[in-house]
Structure formats: C-alpha cells, structure tokens
Amino acid sequence: MTTGGPRRRHLGLPAAIAAAVLAGLAVAAAAAPLVAALLGHDPAGVDLLNRAAPPSPAHPLGTDELGRDLLVRLLYGGRVSLTVAVAAAAGAALIGTVIGLAAGYFAGRTDAALMRVTDAVIALPLLPLLIVLSAVDPAKVWGGLEGDPGGGLGRIILIVALVGWTTVARLVRAATLSVRQRDYVRAARALGTGHLAIMVRHILPNVASPVIVATTLAVGQVILLESVLSFLGVGIQPPAASWGNMLTNAQELIWTAPRLAVMPGALIFVTVIACNLLGDGLLNAYDPRLGGNARRPA
Amino acid sequence: MLRFAVHRGLQALIVLAAMSFVVYALIGLMPGDPIDILLSGNPEMTSADAERLRALYGLDQPLVVRYLAWAGNALAGDFGFSRVHAVPVEQILLPRLVNTLLLIGAAVVLALAIAVPLGVLAAARAGSRLDTAINLACFAGVSIPPFWLALLLIMLFAVALGWLPAGGTGALEATGLWDQARHLVLPVATLTLASVATYTRHVRAAMRQELAQDYMRTAAAKGTARPRALWRHAWPNATAPLITLVALDFGALFSGALVTETMFGYLGMGRLIYDSVLGNDFNLALIGLLLATVMTLLANLAADIAYAAADPRVTYRTGPG
C-alpha cells in the first residue's frame, strides 16, 4: 500500500531490463568461485610470464598486468563491489529512514534542524572528506583494532553509509509528512500510543515504498563512490579485487592493453545505470508525479 | 532582504566552524603525527627528544586545546607550513585554487551551454521520443564513473587519434598559450561531460514547472509563437530555480574536479588535497579541505540569496516554513 491508496502500475521496460541485468550480475558474482575452479585460476594467482595476455581458451578475457585471469578477477571484484554496495546502501537506508521518520513525524523545529543537516551533507565536497575519512587510522579510533581481512571492506561500507543516506532521508521525510495526520495515526495517538511505537508500527509500514525506492537509488550511488575511492587507492586494497581498484593501474596500460581499462569500468557503468533505471521505474510505479527528473543520484 | 542575507551568512559561519573542528579532529586521526615523521627521518632522535618536541609544539595537549590554538592562529592569518613543500600553506594553495577555478568555471559554462538547449527541448516536447532519448542519455551521464570517462577520453583523443596530450597542466613544458590550452581540453571535457547530465535534468525540471503555468496557456491563446513563448516567457522564470540547483551542485562539482585533476596530472586544488592527505601533509590537507568547504558554503549562500532576490514571492522570514 502506498500513501495515496493502492496504485499498482507497471514497472516499465527500462526498469524491467535493469532488474534482469542486476540479477544476472549478482548470479555471475555469486558463481565466481565456481568459474575460478572451472578455469583453474586463483583470483590472486600471479603469472609474470603471461602478463596482459590477449583472450585465449585458458583465459577467456585475457590476463591483467600481473598475469591474473581477468574474467575471474572481474567476477571476484563484482562480489566485493556488490557486497559493499548492498551493505552500505542498507546502512544508509537505516540512517536515512531514522532521520527521515524523525523529521517528518515531529515536524517543526526538529524537521528544520534535521533537514538543514541533510542539506549540508548533500552540499559538502564529499570526495575530499571521504579521502580523509579513509586515511583515518582505526588504531587511533578504536584503540589497536588492527587487520581488516577484506582489504578494507568493513571500513569502506561504514564510510560510504555515513554519507549516502541523504536521498533516503528526504524521500522518507516527504512520505512521513503526508501520513502523519492520517486518521489511524491520530487514533493511535488518542489511544496513548508512544511516539516510537506510532513511528515503527503505524508510519513505517506506510513509507516502505519510498524506502525501497531510495535504497535502490542508493545502491547505484554507493557503487560509484566505492569505485572512485578504490580507484584512488583509498578504498578496497589490493590484492583483493574491486571494479574500482582494477582500474588503478589501467591508466599506464591504455597504450598496451586498453581492454584492461574498458571492462571493469563498463561493469561499474552498467551496474550503476541499471540501479538508477530500476529505482526510477520503482519511483514511477510508487508515485508517478515524482518520476523522471525529481531527484538525481550521486 | 539584508536580514535574510545576514542570517544565512551567520548560519554558514556556524557550519564552517563546526566543519573546521570535525576536519581538524579527523586529520588528527590520520596515522602518525608530525613528530613520528621527524623520528622516522632522523635515527639520532630518542623517544625523550620526541616527548620534548611534542610538549614544545603542544601535541601532548587535549584535542580541544590544540584546536583552539590552531583556530586562533588561522584566524590571525597564520595557516602553518606545508611539510612537503616547505613553504607557507597559502603560497602553494593559491595558484592551485586559480587552476581549479579555471577548470570548474570553463566546465560549468560549457556544460550549461549544452544543457540549456537540451533541457528546454526535452521539456518543450515532454513525452516525445526526443525527450525519452535525452532522458536516457542523462541516466547514462549520471551513472558513468568520472574517472572511467576520463580514461575513455584519453584512449580516444590521446592514444587512438593522438590529437591531445594525455595529462599535465603544460606548466613545465609549456611552449605558450596554445600548448596550455591544449592541455586544458581533456580535463575540461571530462568535467563538462560529467556535469552536463545533471544540469540537463535541472533545466528540464525547471522548465516543466513553468510550462504548466497559466501564463503559458495565455501566451499560446494570444497566438505567441512557440519559440518566443519558450524563451521569452518561460525561460526567464525558470532561471531562478536553475541557478539555485547549479550552485547547490558545487560540492559535487569540486569532487568531480578532484578526480579529473588526479587523472590528468592537472595542478589543481583537488589533486593537492588528495596528495597532501596521502603524503601526511597535515597543515596543507586541513587548509585545503576547509577552503573547499568555504567555497561550497559561499556557493550555497549565493544560491539562497540569489533565489530570494530573483523571486519576490520568497519570504525572508526565517525558521521552519
């Protein structure tokens, strides 16, 4: 159910294609160990005699600058990039939902203050700040918590979630504002239900649609952020592969092996555009008035 | 009006003060401190020396005390020395700032020159095939990773065609204005293409709003030609929200400039911030980040005030509305 009563609409062709593409990518990434076993390659298996080799039966997409199989690394990189994207988008959705609910439900000064903060976060030059955040020494924050096995996976999820919640917060706030004076909310209030219970039990189920839409859009946003940070060398650390850090050395190789610069970037591009198209389709289905150009990712 | 501007200005100052503290604290959380770096460069130093130096420079003080001392100096115009460049921070920062503003300015002008006709066209023919095509192109534009876009442009124009240099500002090897301009083409093109999709969406949204107004129907009823109705009636009204949206995008623009500068070895501020964070150049990173924040806040402030000035319906009352 949506805020204006049930309003079932079709998702639209672009969004349906996008959903299929995303599902395909997820399956491919999940099958990474299988493909690696079939081909007999280790994603970190360096083969210095076979660097930047062209595609061959043994290496369907060729090898990278250290002789590692490109296909296997793309799939493993996809696992990392998609995991970061989903986890960070979920984290961002959680933060955004809490802020959006609080702003919309309490309205007035709380709303003004929270939305001012949201606007400030949107307006900030985020990338330089994220670079500083990535450079923060975890030992100085948590006191000697060393060693992150995933090549910085946990840290990047945390950092990106901390800045990616703004779209969710805005959409949830708008939806909450429109239901906060509904009869069932007033009835609950009259019965003496607490604020928290009203928000969780009565409002949240009715703003689920914008949360889903915004989370989808956030996934695309997060993949872009992760890829930029990993590309700049402050995100996912090698030897772990991510689509972003696979491009770090690509700039020196564009003369000899342009293939290596094209493929990881193409996968990022396809994933992000699929998330954006799917999010837009969901938004249209949820509320046609908001479709098209109402908001922008990244 | 003046009260509104002053109020917003004060708010921006408060945000800036808060940001300066956050950034100061974050920089302090980066690995090592200046004394560690001295220690690693000089094996003769003992840990007792290190402690003495820490006390001398106040590094053993609590965070708030250190911040206040730093903020006092900064307000008095003393921004400290760059560790890597060994000159006062502002000396290295200002030329870079000029380069970045040049890059951003050129990209914004070009991006708007492309986005305005596209956006107006899409809005005027909303729902048509042309609109759908422009919309899809915009989706592609906001979804492409800027660094990959730069890679593709380098591959096309520097490697395959060999028309343009792949990087550098042309400052060292410059053989005149022409060569410098050639070095600007690809960075500006990257940042332009990275911004054009967002701007086109803004233009389309702003124009759609105006096209739905009664005065447009009146203009059509009076027999005003469509181009005239679009450009003389709707467009002037659409500019106010457009200016605001473009100004609010300044932060994203700066992030894009950082990527572009890094990719092309362009000596701008974004790249400087990146290098100084990775190179533990604490003072430079701190001031660079704050300068970027100040520019963003100024852009937002300008957007607020310009909007209020351009649209008489905006009330200057403050507080929740």
Interface residues (C-beta under 8 A of the other chain):
Chain A: P14 A107 G108 R109 D111 A112 R116 A120 I122 A123 L124 P125 L126 L127 P128 L129 I131 V132 L133 A135 V136 D137 A139 K140 V141 G220 L224 S227 V228 F231 L232 G233 V234 G244 L247 A250 Q251 I254 W255 P258 A261 V262 G265 I268 F269 V272 I273 N276 L277 D280 G292 N293 A294 R296 P297 A298
Chain B: Q11 V15 M19 V23 L26 I27 G28 L29 M30 P31 G32 N135 L136 C138 F139 A140 V142 S143 I144 P145 P146 F147 W148 L151 L152 I154 M155 V159 T198 R201 H202 R204 A205 R208 L248 F250 G251 A252 F254 S255 L258 V259 T262 M263 G270 I273 Y274 V277 L278 A285 G288 L289 A292 T293 M295 T296 L297 A299 N300 G319 P320
